[in-house]
Amino acid sequence: MTGSRITYVTVPALQTAEPFSQQLSEQAIPLLRSQVLAADSASINGVSGATFTSEAYATSLQAALDKLHLK
């Protein structure tokens, strides 16, 4: 965060149950990060075909923002 603006988002550790999920997540996360930075919030559309990853990403991000008492 810079002030009240989201300026950087990272995923510290990504663990998936199977190789396909790992590959899908590796493709989806950069797209999700771009959506978050453009929206400046956890209210994102997600990535088609990566519904669970998109939902988990948004939920995790919102939890982090809530912890900071933001957005």
C-alpha positions as CSV (number, residue, x, y, z in Angstrom):
1,M,0.0,0.0,0.0
2,T,1.0,3.5,-0.7
3,G,-1.3,5.7,1.3
4,S,-4.7,4.1,0.6
5,R,-3.7,2.8,-2.9
6,I,-2.8,-0.8,-3.6
7,T,0.6,-0.5,-5.4
8,Y,1.9,-4.1,-5.2
9,V,0.5,-7.6,-4.7
10,T,2.4,-10.8,-4.2
11,V,1.7,-14.4,-3.5
12,P,4.3,-15.6,-0.9
13,A,3.7,-19.3,-1.4
14,L,1.7,-21.2,-3.8
15,Q,0.9,-24.8,-3.1
16,T,-1.5,-26.9,-5.2
17,A,-2.5,-30.5,-5.1
18,E,-1.7,-31.4,-8.7
19,P,0.5,-30.2,-11.6
20,F,-2.4,-28.9,-13.7
21,S,-3.6,-26.7,-10.8
22,Q,-0.1,-25.4,-10.3
23,Q,0.2,-24.5,-14.0
24,L,-3.3,-22.9,-14.1
25,S,-2.5,-20.8,-11.0
26,E,0.9,-19.7,-12.4
27,Q,-1.0,-18.3,-15.4
28,A,-3.9,-16.8,-13.5
29,I,-2.1,-15.0,-10.7
30,P,-0.4,-12.4,-12.9
31,L,-3.8,-11.6,-14.5
32,L,-5.4,-11.4,-11.1
33,R,-2.6,-9.1,-9.9
34,S,-3.2,-6.8,-12.8
35,Q,-7.0,-6.7,-12.1
36,V,-6.3,-5.8,-8.4
37,L,-3.9,-3.0,-9.3
38,A,-6.3,-1.6,-12.0
39,A,-9.3,-1.8,-9.6
40,D,-7.3,-0.7,-6.6
41,S,-9.4,-3.2,-4.6
42,A,-10.2,-6.9,-4.1
43,S,-13.4,-6.5,-6.2
44,I,-12.1,-8.2,-9.3
45,N,-13.7,-10.2,-12.1
46,G,-11.4,-13.2,-11.8
47,V,-10.0,-15.4,-14.6
48,S,-12.2,-17.6,-16.7
49,G,-11.2,-21.3,-16.1
50,A,-9.6,-20.4,-12.8
51,T,-12.6,-19.8,-10.6
52,F,-11.3,-21.4,-7.4
53,T,-8.0,-19.6,-7.7
54,S,-9.7,-16.3,-8.5
55,E,-12.0,-16.6,-5.5
56,A,-9.2,-17.6,-3.1
57,Y,-7.0,-14.8,-4.4
58,A,-9.8,-12.2,-3.9
59,T,-10.7,-13.6,-0.5
60,S,-7.1,-13.6,0.7
61,L,-6.5,-10.1,-0.6
62,Q,-9.6,-8.8,1.1
63,A,-8.5,-10.4,4.4
64,A,-5.2,-8.6,4.1
65,L,-6.9,-5.3,3.4
66,D,-9.3,-5.9,6.3
67,K,-6.3,-6.5,8.6
68,L,-4.9,-3.1,7.5
69,H,-8.4,-1.6,8.0
70,L,-8.5,-0.6,4.3
71,K,-10.9,-0.9,1.4
